[in-house]
Amino acid sequence: MSLRMKLTAITLDCPDPQALAAFYQQATGLEPHPKSDADFAGLSREDGLFIGFQRVDAYRAPRWPDQTVPQQFHLDFAVDNLDEAEARLLQLGAGKPDHQPGGDRWRVFTDPAGHPFCVVGYGPTQNLEAL
């Protein structure tokens, strides 16, 4: 019998869980978890997806694309308009590395704690709700 698992949570290390949760809440519209505190904050969606942010005292931000401190993982987000998403994310405090391997298809950003994440553009005929 094969093991079947459903992904329900992703947790990111960071120096300030509340600040990083606020960034992602503003960027995604996910709802803050009511039991968040100074050491662990979370965001969730009705379907059960949960993104957590946990305090790490000696946190070292990834240095993408440099591998001195590797990224370890990254998140991908779908958007209707790459240019509008970029403007909003930069306004919220995201960084945009010079190295952009996605061309016109996706863009790489870093959150305020240094984690790289990608934003992928989808055209107006595609339904983001189905993703």
C-alpha positions in Angstrom: 0.0 0.0 0.0 1.4 3.4 -0.9 1.5 6.3 1.5 -0.7 9.2 0.5 0.0 12.6 2.0 -1.7 16.0 1.5 0.4 19.1 1.9 -1.3 21.3 4.4 1.4 23.8 5.6 4.6 25.4 4.6 6.7 27.1 7.3 9.5 29.6 6.6 12.3 30.5 9.0 12.8 34.2 9.6 14.0 36.8 12.1 10.5 38.5 12.6 7.5 36.3 12.1 4.9 39.1 12.5 6.6 41.3 9.9 7.0 38.5 7.3 3.4 37.3 7.9 2.2 40.9 7.3 4.1 41.1 4.0 2.6 37.9 2.7 -0.9 38.7 4.0 -0.8 42.0 2.1 0.6 40.3 -1.0 -1.8 37.3 -1.1 -4.9 38.3 0.9 -4.6 35.1 3.1 -6.1 35.5 6.5 -4.0 35.8 9.7 -4.1 32.8 12.0 -5.7 33.9 15.4 -3.0 32.1 17.5 0.0 33.9 16.0 2.5 35.3 18.4 6.0 36.9 18.4 7.7 33.6 17.7 5.3 32.0 15.2 2.8 33.6 12.9 0.6 32.0 10.3 -1.7 32.7 7.4 -4.4 30.4 6.1 -7.0 29.9 3.5 -10.5 28.2 3.8 -9.3 25.1 1.9 -6.8 24.4 4.6 -3.6 25.8 3.1 -1.4 27.3 5.9 1.8 29.3 5.6 3.8 29.7 8.8 6.6 31.9 9.8 8.9 30.9 12.7 11.5 32.9 14.5 15.1 31.8 14.2 17.5 33.8 16.3 20.6 33.3 14.1 18.7 33.5 10.8 20.8 34.0 7.7 18.9 35.2 4.6 19.4 33.2 1.4 21.7 34.9 -1.1 20.0 34.0 -4.4 21.4 33.3 -7.0 24.7 33.1 -5.0 24.9 29.8 -3.1 26.9 31.1 -0.1 23.6 30.8 1.8 21.4 28.7 -0.5 17.7 29.3 -1.0 16.7 25.8 0.1 13.2 26.3 -1.5 11.1 28.9 -3.0 7.4 29.7 -3.5 5.6 30.4 -6.8 2.5 32.6 -7.1 0.3 33.1 -10.1 -0.9 36.6 -11.1 -3.0 38.1 -13.8 -0.5 40.9 -14.6 3.2 40.7 -13.9 3.8 44.5 -14.1 1.1 45.3 -11.6 2.2 42.5 -9.3 5.8 43.7 -9.4 4.8 47.3 -8.6 2.7 46.1 -5.6 5.3 43.7 -4.3 8.1 46.3 -4.4 5.8 48.8 -2.7 5.2 46.2 0.1 9.0 45.8 0.6 9.9 42.9 -1.7 13.3 43.0 -3.4 14.0 42.3 -7.1 17.3 40.6 -7.8 19.2 41.6 -10.9 19.3 38.0 -12.1 16.0 37.3 -13.8 16.0 33.9 -15.6 12.3 33.8 -16.5 12.3 36.4 -19.3 8.7 37.5 -19.9 7.2 34.4 -18.2 8.1 34.9 -14.6 9.9 37.2 -12.2 12.0 36.5 -9.2 11.6 38.6 -6.0 12.8 38.3 -2.4 10.6 38.8 0.6 11.7 41.1 3.4 13.5 38.2 5.1 15.4 37.3 1.9 13.5 34.2 0.7 13.3 34.1 -3.1 9.9 33.6 -4.6 8.6 33.7 -8.2 5.6 35.4 -9.7 4.2 33.8 -12.8 2.0 35.6 -15.2 -1.2 34.1 -16.5 -3.3 35.6 -19.3 -6.9 36.9 -19.0 -8.4 33.7 -20.4 -6.9 31.5 -17.6 -8.8 31.1 -14.4 -6.5 31.7 -11.4 -9.1 30.3 -9.0 -8.7 26.9 -10.6 -5.0 26.8 -9.7 
